[in-house]
């Protein structure tokens, strides 16, 4: 997936036109709610719940999750759980449609907690969603009513004041989707505090809203265009950038504190997480709610509506998001004392680095990348596993049968000590920050894995890295690579690294694409990304055939003519990227389909 760099500087303007639906779903709590509730009250006889109706509803949920949920494997797990509960008779006594919706949602959350997923019985709203002939007119009316509501509520800006000690304070309880209309209100609020020594932004009661509004508000705090966040869909990605022009050229450079609580959610977490990741703000308060998946309502039949997350946030600096974990405060305190704690932190100088001068944000130019910082590593606990082909006959995405290859047999028992492995492959940006050049064939993608590096090139990289960090990074052994790809002690026996459904976890079969940015697919059981597909990965071992002898911490043969590569490449349809797929390449050979990740042994 190649990204057009020329689009970056116009990202916010383009987002307004191309992501209207995304804006509306994040502010759903502010739109259509009263109308939908009124229509539902007008419904006459409620649906009569019978076992047949419940079965049909569960099947419809299954289909809708499979088509729309951001993680197909997770959708399957949630649906299977409902099916199992139905077969146990868990819903047999439920007769009220609202009660059934609550019970099914509770069980879906047990299978996989996602704060954005909801299920409700709303026949009036379901009818609206199914009425595609009048969508434009309905949106026009809803937007007109909601704009009136937002103006009455001052676009959710509730308090602006100067606290003792010349500390600015701004509170807003949502990110409205009316960007153009709200901008004068936000500009006015921020101008009032423009000359303060520090600024407190209170998001403790902010439940979310519009993503483009998040990047517009963030634009007040950066003097240049900054890559803010990405939105990842099943097979594509959109980018959000800040722009000083969207903030009326008002740039606030003072230190920032952001107050959070358990109620801080969704778009409010996006703002908090982004400011924290860019070191532009200190977070004070409680861990946030943990919702990073945008959601859209779907009519699933019988008058039921499901709010289904169809995409996920992806921070370009941390390579992850806050889903399920929340934004972790820099100064964790109870939400009700967060304000006084922030004031004290400001007066004692604890937040002096959270200014525009302390920002580590990278812009569209790759030569402005930060210097090398330690990659994120995943602990793989010690364990024993069966190494080699364990799948027998398998089918690729086109239905072709593929047997175990000769070099994948015989399978054998391997025991490994604990180690840490890279959560992602080494990126082009990371290679360039250390080596000064980017050798990759596909250069316009800083977060793509570096390629066109030989095994010998990687040894030079490791030597320089270890000298700089004082640590002992190395390539994984072939056994370490496979154990991690299988999920370590949390393995579920998948064919590919994290799933039996290859498209969920692997870039593979893209004839016209060299590499894709890291972390866009679903991770495996350990939270490691892209171990199937995208690029082959160098291992430390010389290549040799397997034998049946059980081994402990194997290092491979002492000599050979080729080094091991694992994981498969996105461009090569002739080789399935299974967890036990292996190949060999001369150590001095470079390829645009080979990269690597690091291992760190305690």
Backbone torsions as a table, in degrees:
resi	resn	phi	psi	omega
1	UNK	NA	110.2	-178.3
2	UNK	-96.1	134.6	-178.0
3	UNK	-102.7	140.0	179.8
4	UNK	-86.6	108.2	-174.9
5	UNK	-64.4	-27.0	-178.3
6	UNK	-67.0	-19.1	-179.8
7	UNK	-76.1	-20.9	-171.8
8	UNK	-55.1	-47.0	-171.6
9	UNK	-71.7	-17.4	178.4
10	UNK	-107.7	18.2	-171.3
11	UNK	-60.9	-43.3	-177.0
12	UNK	-64.7	-40.2	179.8
13	UNK	-66.1	-41.8	179.5
14	UNK	-67.8	-36.1	-179.1
15	UNK	-60.5	-34.7	-179.6
16	UNK	-61.9	-36.4	-176.0
17	UNK	-84.8	-34.1	-170.9
18	UNK	-99.4	-15.0	-176.3
19	UNK	-121.7	37.6	179.8
20	UNK	-59.8	-41.4	179.7
21	UNK	-62.4	-37.8	-180.0
22	UNK	-64.0	-40.2	177.3
23	UNK	-59.6	-46.0	-172.5
24	UNK	-67.4	-35.5	-176.3
25	UNK	-73.9	-29.1	-180.0
26	UNK	-76.2	-19.1	178.3
27	UNK	-110.2	27.6	-176.7
28	UNK	-59.4	-31.4	-179.5
29	UNK	-66.9	-14.9	179.9
30	UNK	-103.7	-3.1	-175.2
31	UNK	-128.4	139.0	171.4
32	UNK	68.1	-4.7	-171.8
33	UNK	-62.6	-51.4	-177.9
34	UNK	-63.6	-41.1	179.4
35	UNK	-60.7	-46.6	-178.3
36	UNK	-63.9	-41.7	-179.0
37	UNK	-64.4	-40.4	179.7
38	UNK	-63.6	-41.5	180.0
39	UNK	-65.9	-38.2	-179.7
40	UNK	-64.2	-33.9	179.9
41	UNK	-66.7	-25.3	-178.6
42	UNK	-80.7	-11.9	178.7
43	UNK	-62.6	141.1	-176.3
44	UNK	-83.5	-102.8	-175.4
45	UNK	-78.6	127.0	177.5
46	UNK	-68.8	161.2	-179.9
47	UNK	-63.4	134.7	176.0
48	UNK	-86.3	121.2	-176.1
49	UNK	-87.3	122.7	174.6
50	UNK	-127.9	166.4	176.1
51	UNK	-55.2	-35.4	179.2
52	UNK	-66.5	-42.6	178.8
53	UNK	-64.4	-43.7	179.8
54	UNK	-61.9	-43.9	178.7
55	UNK	-61.2	-44.1	179.6
56	UNK	-63.6	-39.0	179.4
57	UNK	-65.9	-43.4	179.2
58	UNK	-62.4	-40.9	177.4
59	UNK	-63.6	-38.2	179.3
60	UNK	-68.7	-39.2	175.5
61	UNK	-60.5	-44.7	178.6
62	UNK	-55.5	-49.0	-177.9
63	UNK	-64.1	-42.5	-177.7
64	UNK	-68.7	-41.3	176.4
65	UNK	-62.7	-43.6	-178.6
66	UNK	-61.9	-38.3	-179.0
67	UNK	-77.3	-32.3	-165.2
68	UNK	-120.0	-27.0	-173.3
69	UNK	-66.6	142.6	-172.8
70	UNK	-59.8	-34.2	179.8
71	UNK	-111.9	103.0	-177.9
72	UNK	-57.0	-40.1	-179.7
73	UNK	-63.4	-41.2	178.6
74	UNK	-66.5	-38.0	176.2
75	UNK	-58.7	-41.6	178.7
76	UNK	-64.2	-43.4	-179.8
77	UNK	-62.1	-42.3	179.6
78	UNK	-64.6	-43.1	-177.9
79	UNK	-67.8	-40.2	178.8
80	UNK	-62.4	-38.9	179.1
81	UNK	-62.1	-43.9	177.3
82	UNK	-60.8	-42.9	-179.3
83	UNK	-61.2	-41.5	179.3
84	UNK	-64.7	-42.3	178.9
85	UNK	-65.3	-38.2	177.8
86	UNK	-61.6	-44.4	-178.7
87	UNK	-66.4	-24.0	176.0
88	UNK	-79.8	-9.4	-178.3
89	UNK	86.7	19.7	-174.8
90	UNK	-63.5	-25.2	-175.4
91	UNK	-111.6	8.2	-173.5
92	UNK	-62.0	-33.1	-175.9
93	UNK	-90.3	-2.9	-177.1
94	UNK	-81.6	125.2	-177.5
95	UNK	-117.6	-20.3	-177.3
96	UNK	-96.0	131.7	-177.4
97	UNK	-62.2	-35.4	177.5
98	UNK	-67.1	-40.7	177.3
99	UNK	-63.0	-40.0	179.7
100	UNK	-64.3	-42.1	178.2
101	UNK	-60.1	-42.7	179.6
102	UNK	-64.3	-43.9	-179.0
103	UNK	-63.8	-44.1	-179.7
104	UNK	-66.5	-40.4	177.9
105	UNK	-63.6	-42.4	178.4
106	UNK	-58.6	-42.8	-178.9
107	UNK	-72.1	-35.4	175.1
108	UNK	-63.3	-38.2	177.7
109	UNK	-69.4	-30.4	174.6
110	UNK	-65.7	-40.1	179.7
111	UNK	-67.9	-38.4	178.2
112	UNK	-161.4	114.2	-177.7
113	UNK	-74.9	122.2	174.3
114	UNK	-141.2	109.2	-174.2
115	UNK	-63.0	-15.4	180.0
116	UNK	-90.9	-13.8	-177.4
117	UNK	-83.7	130.1	176.7
118	UNK	-143.5	152.5	177.4
119	UNK	-131.8	133.9	-179.3
120	UNK	-149.1	156.0	173.8
121	UNK	-93.2	110.2	-175.9
122	UNK	-145.7	75.1	-173.2
123	UNK	-59.8	-35.3	178.0
124	UNK	-64.7	-44.9	179.5
125	UNK	-67.7	-40.0	178.6
126	UNK	-60.3	-38.4	178.1
127	UNK	-65.2	-40.2	176.5
128	UNK	-59.6	-47.4	-178.0
129	UNK	-62.1	-32.4	-179.2
130	UNK	-80.7	-15.7	-178.1
131	UNK	-87.6	84.2	-176.5
132	UNK	-77.9	-13.9	-176.5
133	UNK	-71.7	-24.2	-174.8
134	UNK	-120.3	26.1	-176.2
135	UNK	-62.5	-48.9	-176.3
136	UNK	-60.2	-45.1	-179.3
137	UNK	-66.3	-39.7	179.2
138	UNK	-63.9	-42.1	177.9
139	UNK	-64.5	-38.1	179.9
140	UNK	-62.8	-43.5	179.4
141	UNK	-67.2	-46.0	-179.9
142	UNK	-61.5	-42.3	-179.9
143	UNK	-64.4	-39.3	179.6
144	UNK	-63.7	-45.1	178.8
145	UNK	-65.8	-40.4	-177.4
146	UNK	-70.9	-33.5	176.8
147	UNK	-63.7	-41.1	175.4
148	UNK	-59.1	-44.6	179.1
149	UNK	-61.7	-44.3	-179.0
150	UNK	-65.8	-38.2	177.7
151	UNK	-64.0	-41.4	178.0
152	UNK	-61.3	-32.6	-177.2
153	UNK	-97.5	15.6	176.4
154	UNK	57.5	36.2	-178.9
155	UNK	52.0	33.8	172.8
156	UNK	73.6	7.3	171.6
157	UNK	-82.0	115.6	-170.9
158	UNK	-106.9	-20.8	-177.1
159	UNK	-158.3	133.3	173.6
160	UNK	-139.0	123.5	-178.2
161	UNK	-159.7	168.3	176.0
162	UNK	-107.7	119.4	179.8
163	UNK	-86.5	164.8	176.2
164	UNK	-54.8	143.7	-178.3
165	UNK	86.4	13.7	-179.7
166	UNK	59.4	45.9	177.0
167	UNK	-104.6	123.6	177.9
168	UNK	-77.3	149.4	179.5
169	UNK	-139.8	123.7	177.0
170	UNK	-131.0	129.5	176.6
171	UNK	-122.1	129.0	170.1
172	UNK	-139.1	140.5	-167.7
173	UNK	-107.5	25.3	175.7
174	UNK	173.9	162.3	176.5
175	UNK	-110.9	95.0	-175.7
176	UNK	-61.9	151.6	177.9
177	UNK	-84.1	-4.3	-179.7
178	UNK	-91.6	79.6	-172.2
179	UNK	-63.6	-51.3	-176.1
180	UNK	-64.9	-43.6	-177.4
181	UNK	-69.0	-34.0	-176.4
182	UNK	-82.5	-18.2	-172.6
183	UNK	-58.1	-43.4	178.0
184	UNK	-60.1	-34.8	179.3
185	UNK	-66.4	-45.5	-179.8
186	UNK	-70.1	-39.7	177.4
187	UNK	-61.5	-42.5	178.2
188	UNK	-62.9	-41.7	179.0
189	UNK	-62.2	-45.8	-177.0
190	UNK	-73.7	-28.6	175.2
191	UNK	-65.1	-34.8	-179.5
192	UNK	-61.9	-32.0	-177.3
193	UNK	-105.6	14.1	-173.1
194	UNK	-64.8	-24.1	-176.3
195	UNK	-106.4	15.9	178.1
196	UNK	-80.8	161.6	-178.1
197	UNK	-78.4	-23.0	178.1
198	UNK	-159.9	161.5	-176.0
199	UNK	-129.8	133.7	173.7
200	UNK	-107.2	124.6	176.1
201	UNK	-109.1	118.6	-173.9
202	UNK	-97.4	110.1	179.0
203	UNK	-114.2	20.9	-174.6
204	UNK	-66.0	-24.2	178.3
205	UNK	-116.4	23.8	-177.5
206	UNK	-97.9	112.1	-176.1
207	UNK	-94.7	4.8	175.0
208	UNK	122.2	-158.8	-178.4
209	UNK	147.3	-136.7	-171.2
210	UNK	-87.2	129.8	177.5
211	UNK	-67.5	-44.1	174.8
212	UNK	-58.2	-31.6	176.4
213	UNK	-67.6	-33.1	177.0
214	UNK	-60.0	-50.8	-178.9
215	UNK	-68.3	-28.5	175.8
216	UNK	-67.7	-44.0	177.4
217	UNK	-64.5	-41.3	178.9
218	UNK	-61.5	-25.7	-177.9
219	UNK	-63.4	-20.5	177.4
220	UNK	-69.7	-12.0	-170.8
221	UNK	-115.4	8.9	179.9
222	UNK	-136.9	133.0	-176.6
223	UNK	-78.0	-13.9	-179.1
224	UNK	-131.9	172.2	174.9
225	UNK	-66.0	127.9	-178.2
226	UNK	-126.8	133.9	175.9
227	UNK	-68.4	111.3	-171.0
228	UNK	-90.3	-55.9	-173.9
229	UNK	-161.4	161.6	174.9
230	UNK	-119.6	151.3	172.8
231	UNK	-116.1	120.4	-174.0
232	UNK	-105.3	125.1	174.5
233	UNK	-102.7	-173.5	-176.9
234	UNK	-61.5	-38.1	-175.3
235	UNK	-137.9	22.2	176.4
236	UNK	-158.4	173.6	-177.7
237	UNK	-142.7	141.4	172.8
238	UNK	-118.6	149.9	-176.3
239	UNK	-114.3	146.2	173.9
240	UNK	-117.3	132.4	179.2
241	UNK	-128.8	148.5	170.9
242	UNK	-79.2	159.8	178.6
243	UNK	-151.4	119.1	178.9
244	UNK	-55.6	-30.3	-179.9
245	UNK	-63.9	-28.5	179.3
246	UNK	-78.3	-6.2	179.5
247	UNK	-115.1	25.7	179.2
248	UNK	54.3	33.3	178.0
249	UNK	58.6	22.6	174.8
250	UNK	-95.1	116.3	178.8
251	UNK	-116.2	120.7	178.7
252	UNK	-97.3	122.9	-173.4
253	UNK	-109.0	-0.2	-177.4
254	UNK	-72.8	164.8	174.4
255	UNK	-61.7	147.1	-176.4
256	UNK	-121.8	136.6	166.5
257	UNK	-116.6	134.8	175.8
258	UNK	-114.2	127.0	-179.9
259	UNK	-94.3	133.4	-177.3
260	UNK	-131.2	162.4	176.0
261	UNK	-147.4	-178.3	174.9
262	UNK	-64.3	-22.1	-179.4
263	UNK	-81.6	-15.4	177.1
264	UNK	-67.1	121.7	-168.1
265	UNK	-147.4	154.0	167.6
266	UNK	58.7	-118.1	-176.9
267	UNK	-60.6	-32.4	176.6
268	UNK	-65.4	-33.3	174.8
269	UNK	-71.0	-37.3	176.0
270	UNK	-56.1	-47.5	179.7
271	UNK	-63.6	-46.2	-178.8
272	UNK	-63.3	-46.7	-177.3
273	UNK	-64.5	-42.1	179.7
274	UNK	-64.7	-45.3	179.1
275	UNK	-64.0	-37.1	177.8
276	UNK	-68.8	-43.8	-178.3
277	UNK	-63.1	-33.8	179.6
278	UNK	-88.5	5.4	179.7
279	UNK	58.0	32.1	179.1
280	UNK	-96.6	-9.5	-179.4
281	UNK	-151.6	155.0	171.6
282	UNK	-103.7	130.8	-179.5
283	UNK	-93.6	128.5	-178.6
284	UNK	-126.8	128.5	177.3
285	UNK	135.6	-143.9	-176.3
286	UNK	-101.1	158.8	174.8
287	UNK	-61.3	137.6	-174.7
288	UNK	-77.6	179.3	-170.6
289	UNK	-68.7	-28.3	175.1
290	UNK	88.2	45.5	178.1
291	UNK	-122.2	106.6	-176.4
292	UNK	-115.1	11.1	-175.6
293	UNK	-110.9	115.3	174.4
294	UNK	-64.2	151.9	-169.3
295	UNK	-132.8	152.6	176.7
296	UNK	-139.1	142.1	179.2
297	UNK	-78.3	138.8	177.5
298	UNK	-128.2	133.0	171.4
299	UNK	-77.2	124.5	-177.4
300	UNK	-112.7	15.3	175.8
301	UNK	93.7	159.7	176.5
302	UNK	63.1	16.4	179.5
303	UNK	88.7	6.3	-179.4
304	UNK	-96.7	147.3	178.6
305	UNK	-126.9	132.5	176.8
306	UNK	-114.1	128.7	171.4
307	UNK	-89.0	109.0	-171.2
308	UNK	-114.4	123.2	174.1
309	UNK	-66.5	125.5	-174.7
310	UNK	-117.8	2.6	179.6
311	UNK	-155.3	174.9	178.5
312	UNK	-145.0	152.1	176.5
313	UNK	-77.8	151.3	179.6
314	UNK	-145.5	108.9	-178.5
315	UNK	-77.8	127.3	-175.3
316	UNK	-72.0	-7.0	-178.8
317	UNK	-106.1	-40.5	178.6
318	UNK	-90.8	-13.6	-177.6
319	UNK	61.1	27.2	178.7
320	UNK	-154.9	-163.8	178.7
321	UNK	-145.6	-164.1	-175.2
322	UNK	-111.3	12.0	-177.6
323	UNK	-60.1	124.3	176.9
324	UNK	81.6	-25.7	-177.2
325	UNK	-102.2	-27.0	-173.1
326	UNK	77.5	171.6	173.8
327	UNK	-85.6	123.2	-176.6
328	UNK	-85.6	122.0	-177.4
329	UNK	-65.8	148.7	171.2
330	UNK	-72.4	-34.4	176.0
331	UNK	-123.0	92.6	-176.6
332	UNK	-78.0	119.7	175.9
333	UNK	-145.8	165.8	174.9
334	UNK	-60.2	142.8	-174.9
335	UNK	-58.6	-33.5	-175.6
336	UNK	-73.3	-12.3	175.6
337	UNK	-116.0	13.7	-177.4
338	UNK	-65.3	-38.0	-177.8
339	UNK	-63.8	-51.0	-179.6
340	UNK	-65.2	-32.3	177.1
341	UNK	-66.1	-42.2	178.9
342	UNK	-64.7	-41.8	177.9
343	UNK	-59.5	-43.2	179.5
344	UNK	-64.4	-41.4	179.9
345	UNK	-62.5	-38.3	178.5
346	UNK	-67.6	-46.0	-176.8
347	UNK	-68.4	-25.0	178.6
348	UNK	-96.3	5.0	173.8
349	UNK	80.0	18.2	-177.5
350	UNK	-76.4	-13.0	-175.1
351	UNK	-116.7	19.2	-174.4
352	UNK	-64.8	-24.3	-178.4
353	UNK	-84.0	-8.4	-177.2
354	UNK	-86.5	56.2	-179.2
355	UNK	-121.7	176.4	176.9
356	UNK	-61.7	-26.2	178.4
357	UNK	-72.1	-20.0	-178.5
358	UNK	-97.3	1.9	-176.5
359	UNK	-68.5	134.7	176.0
360	UNK	-105.9	14.7	-175.5
361	UNK	-61.1	143.0	174.1
362	UNK	-98.1	144.1	177.5
363	UNK	-100.3	-170.1	-176.8
364	UNK	-65.7	-19.4	-179.2
365	UNK	-83.4	126.4	-177.5
366	UNK	-70.2	-19.9	-179.0
367	UNK	-76.8	-2.7	177.2
368	UNK	-100.2	14.0	-178.6
369	UNK	-66.3	148.3	177.0
370	UNK	-68.4	160.8	176.4
371	UNK	-69.0	169.6	-174.1
372	UNK	-54.9	132.9	170.1
373	UNK	-129.8	154.9	-173.1
374	UNK	-58.7	132.3	177.9
375	UNK	-70.9	156.3	178.5
376	UNK	-73.2	127.7	-177.0
377	UNK	-115.3	146.8	179.4
378	UNK	-110.7	128.8	178.3
379	UNK	-74.0	130.0	173.7
380	UNK	-113.2	108.8	-177.9
381	UNK	-68.5	152.5	179.6
382	UNK	-56.6	152.1	-179.9
383	UNK	179.8	176.2	179.4
384	UNK	-123.0	137.9	-179.2
385	UNK	-148.3	167.6	175.6
386	UNK	-93.2	116.6	-177.4
387	UNK	-97.1	141.4	-179.3
388	UNK	109.4	-175.1	-175.3
389	UNK	-66.2	120.7	178.3
390	UNK	-124.1	6.7	-173.5
391	UNK	-101.7	-15.6	-176.6
392	UNK	62.8	-137.9	179.6
393	UNK	-71.5	125.8	176.1
394	UNK	-130.3	156.5	178.6
395	UNK	-112.1	139.1	175.1
396	UNK	-82.5	-176.5	-174.5
397	UNK	-64.9	-18.7	179.1
398	UNK	-97.5	6.9	176.6
399	UNK	86.1	6.1	179.5
400	UNK	-79.0	137.0	-178.8
401	UNK	-82.6	134.2	177.1
402	UNK	-130.3	123.9	179.1
403	UNK	-84.5	171.7	169.4
404	UNK	-59.1	137.6	176.6
405	UNK	-83.9	156.7	-177.4
406	UNK	-56.9	-40.4	-176.0
407	UNK	-77.9	-1.9	177.0
408	UNK	-97.6	-1.9	179.2
409	UNK	-119.5	159.7	-5.7
410	UNK	-78.8	151.2	173.5
411	UNK	-72.4	155.8	-171.1
412	UNK	-155.4	161.1	-175.9
413	UNK	-88.0	131.6	179.8
414	UNK	-130.2	136.6	175.3
415	UNK	-115.3	131.7	-177.3
416	UNK	-125.0	145.7	169.7
417	UNK	-79.4	166.9	-178.8
418	UNK	-65.9	149.9	176.8
419	UNK	-159.0	171.6	175.1
420	UNK	-117.6	141.5	-179.8
421	UNK	-129.8	151.7	-177.6
422	UNK	-60.8	133.8	176.9
423	UNK	-65.9	-28.6	178.9
424	UNK	-132.6	162.6	170.0
425	UNK	-67.6	154.9	176.5
426	UNK	-63.5	128.2	-174.7
427	UNK	-87.5	167.1	175.8
428	UNK	-61.8	-38.8	179.3
429	UNK	-63.4	-42.0	-179.2
430	UNK	-66.5	-41.5	178.6
431	UNK	-62.8	-46.3	-177.6
432	UNK	-65.5	-36.6	-178.5
433	UNK	-64.2	-27.2	-179.5
434	UNK	-96.6	-41.0	-172.4
435	UNK	-98.6	-14.7	175.7
436	UNK	87.7	-11.8	-179.7
437	UNK	-136.2	160.7	176.5
438	UNK	-119.0	106.8	-176.0
439	UNK	-81.5	-3.8	-169.8
440	UNK	-63.9	149.0	175.5
441	UNK	-71.2	-40.6	179.9
442	UNK	-100.5	91.2	-167.1
443	UNK	-88.0	-23.8	-170.8
444	UNK	-84.5	50.6	-176.8
445	UNK	-160.3	85.0	-175.2
446	UNK	-59.0	-31.7	-176.9
447	UNK	-92.5	1.6	173.1
448	UNK	-76.6	155.3	177.1
449	UNK	-64.8	141.3	174.5
450	UNK	-66.9	140.8	176.3
451	UNK	-137.9	-174.6	-171.9
452	UNK	60.1	35.1	174.9
453	UNK	-121.0	128.1	178.8
454	UNK	-79.3	169.3	174.7
455	UNK	-59.0	-40.0	179.7
456	UNK	-67.0	-38.1	175.9
457	UNK	-59.6	-40.3	-179.2
458	UNK	-64.0	-34.6	178.1
459	UNK	-63.9	-37.7	176.0
460	UNK	-65.8	-40.9	176.8
461	UNK	-59.7	-46.9	-178.5
462	UNK	-63.5	-41.4	179.5
463	UNK	-61.4	-44.8	-179.8
464	UNK	-67.5	-40.3	179.8
465	UNK	-63.8	-44.9	-178.2
466	UNK	-69.1	-33.8	175.6
467	UNK	-65.5	-38.1	-177.4
468	UNK	-75.3	-37.0	-173.5
469	UNK	-98.1	-17.6	-175.9
470	UNK	72.8	15.1	180.0
471	UNK	-111.2	-177.8	-177.8
472	UNK	-126.0	73.5	172.9
473	UNK	-74.7	150.3	179.1
474	UNK	-155.3	171.2	171.6
475	UNK	-74.7	149.6	176.4
476	UNK	-69.9	147.1	166.9
477	UNK	-67.8	163.3	179.8
478	UNK	-61.3	-37.1	179.2
479	UNK	-67.7	-42.1	177.6
480	UNK	-61.9	-41.6	-179.4
481	UNK	-61.0	-49.7	-175.4
482	UNK	-67.4	-39.7	180.0
483	UNK	-62.5	-41.9	178.0
484	UNK	-66.7	-42.2	179.8
485	UNK	-61.9	-35.3	179.9
486	UNK	-74.8	-11.2	179.4
487	UNK	100.2	11.0	178.2
488	UNK	58.4	-140.0	-178.1
489	UNK	-73.8	-7.7	177.2
490	UNK	-98.8	12.1	-175.7
491	UNK	-58.3	138.2	174.1
492	UNK	-107.6	10.2	175.7
493	UNK	76.4	27.6	-178.6
494	UNK	-70.7	153.5	175.3
495	UNK	-72.5	-38.3	179.5
496	UNK	-110.4	166.9	-172.2
497	UNK	-73.3	85.3	177.0
498	UNK	116.5	-3.2	-177.0
499	UNK	-171.1	159.1	167.0
500	UNK	-91.2	-10.6	176.9
501	UNK	-99.0	102.4	-172.2
502	UNK	-55.1	-43.4	-177.4
503	UNK	-61.2	-20.2	179.7
504	UNK	-70.3	-28.5	-170.4
505	UNK	-126.6	-10.4	-169.9
506	UNK	-132.3	134.4	164.6
507	UNK	-84.1	115.4	-174.0
508	UNK	-156.8	139.4	178.0
509	UNK	84.1	16.9	178.2
510	UNK	-92.8	88.3	-172.8
511	UNK	-60.7	-33.9	-173.9
512	UNK	-98.8	7.1	-178.2
513	UNK	-122.4	134.2	-178.8
514	UNK	-81.3	-61.1	-179.6
515	UNK	-140.0	166.8	178.5
516	UNK	-127.3	155.4	179.2
517	UNK	-58.6	147.2	-177.7
518	UNK	-69.9	149.3	169.1
519	UNK	81.9	9.9	-178.2
520	UNK	-86.2	-22.1	177.3
521	UNK	-92.3	176.3	-179.6
522	UNK	-74.1	139.4	178.9
523	UNK	-76.6	171.1	176.4
524	UNK	-87.0	-169.8	-173.4
525	UNK	-61.4	-24.5	179.6
526	UNK	-93.1	-4.2	-176.8
527	UNK	86.7	22.0	179.4
528	UNK	-98.8	139.2	-174.7
529	UNK	-105.9	147.6	165.3
530	UNK	63.8	32.1	176.0
531	UNK	-82.1	-10.8	168.7
532	UNK	-113.7	127.9	176.0
533	UNK	78.1	-169.7	-176.4
534	UNK	70.9	-79.1	173.0
535	UNK	-137.9	150.5	166.8
536	UNK	-61.5	157.2	-179.5
537	UNK	-127.4	130.7	178.2
538	UNK	-64.1	141.1	168.6
539	UNK	-116.4	167.0	-175.6
540	UNK	-77.9	-22.1	-170.3
541	UNK	-73.9	148.7	159.3
542	UNK	-70.9	146.6	-178.8
543	UNK	-79.6	139.6	174.7
544	UNK	-157.6	160.6	175.5
545	UNK	-69.5	153.7	177.3
546	UNK	-76.1	159.0	164.5
547	UNK	-129.6	176.2	-171.3
548	UNK	-89.9	0.6	-175.7
549	UNK	-71.7	131.7	174.4
550	UNK	-65.6	143.0	-175.1
551	UNK	-136.5	155.3	174.8
552	UNK	-122.3	124.0	-178.7
553	UNK	47.8	54.3	-178.3
554	UNK	-64.7	142.7	-179.9
555	UNK	-110.9	-2.4	-177.0
556	UNK	85.4	175.3	-178.7
557	UNK	-66.1	162.6	-177.1
558	UNK	-77.4	-20.0	-179.1
559	UNK	-152.7	169.0	179.9
560	UNK	173.0	-170.1	-178.7
561	UNK	-117.6	-12.3	-178.2
562	UNK	-143.6	149.6	177.4
563	UNK	-98.9	155.9	-178.1
564	UNK	-77.2	138.9	166.2
565	UNK	-124.3	145.6	-176.2
566	UNK	-132.4	159.9	167.7
567	UNK	100.4	-18.2	179.7
568	UNK	79.5	163.6	-178.1
569	UNK	-119.6	148.7	179.6
570	UNK	-64.7	-21.1	-174.2
571	UNK	-94.4	-13.0	-170.7
572	UNK	-105.9	99.7	-178.0
573	UNK	-77.5	-9.2	-177.7
574	UNK	-81.5	-9.4	-178.9
575	UNK	-130.5	120.5	176.6
576	UNK	-72.5	136.9	-177.8
577	UNK	-84.3	58.0	-178.9
578	UNK	-76.8	163.3	-176.6
579	UNK	-65.5	-20.1	-179.7
580	UNK	-109.1	4.8	177.4
581	UNK	-66.7	133.4	-178.8
582	UNK	-137.9	155.1	178.7
583	UNK	-150.0	177.7	-179.3
584	UNK	-142.3	143.7	-176.5
585	UNK	-142.4	144.6	177.0
586	UNK	-59.8	138.6	-174.9
587	UNK	-65.4	-15.5	178.8
588	UNK	-100.9	7.7	-177.8
589	UNK	-93.5	138.5	175.7
590	UNK	-109.4	151.8	178.7
591	UNK	-153.3	146.4	176.2
592	UNK	-77.6	6.4	175.7
593	UNK	-116.2	15.4	-179.2
594	UNK	-129.2	127.9	173.8
595	UNK	-132.0	-150.7	179.8
596	UNK	-167.3	164.1	169.3
597	UNK	-132.3	166.9	-172.5
598	UNK	-101.4	158.1	170.7
599	UNK	-127.3	144.5	176.2
600	UNK	-130.2	119.1	-178.6
601	UNK	-96.9	126.3	-179.1
602	UNK	-57.6	NA	NA
